[in-house]
Amino acid sequence: METVSIAEAKSHFSRLLQRVAEGDEIVITRRGQPIAMLTRPPAADDKPRLGSMAGTVVLSEGWDAPLTDKEFEEFTNRGDV
């Protein structure tokens, strides 16, 4: 992990970003004290997590009840399908 001053970070920002893109971490200092850190963002986790929708979806009582004959007929004989 490299440490650079604010002045150096300003002067070589593009070079520092390239190094961060390659996996380096850079600490930026002011008067020798760390004030910021350049790092890569965490990898995107595209996999859905089990339970991630908990509490978001609410199912009404009887949501899984079979359709009545009338409901089934209306559903299967729609004019837009």
Protein Blocks (a to p, Z undefined) as FASTA:
>chain_A
ZZddfklmmmmmmmmmmmmmnopacdddeehiafbdcdddddddfbccehklgokaccde
hklgccdfklmmmmmmcfkZZ
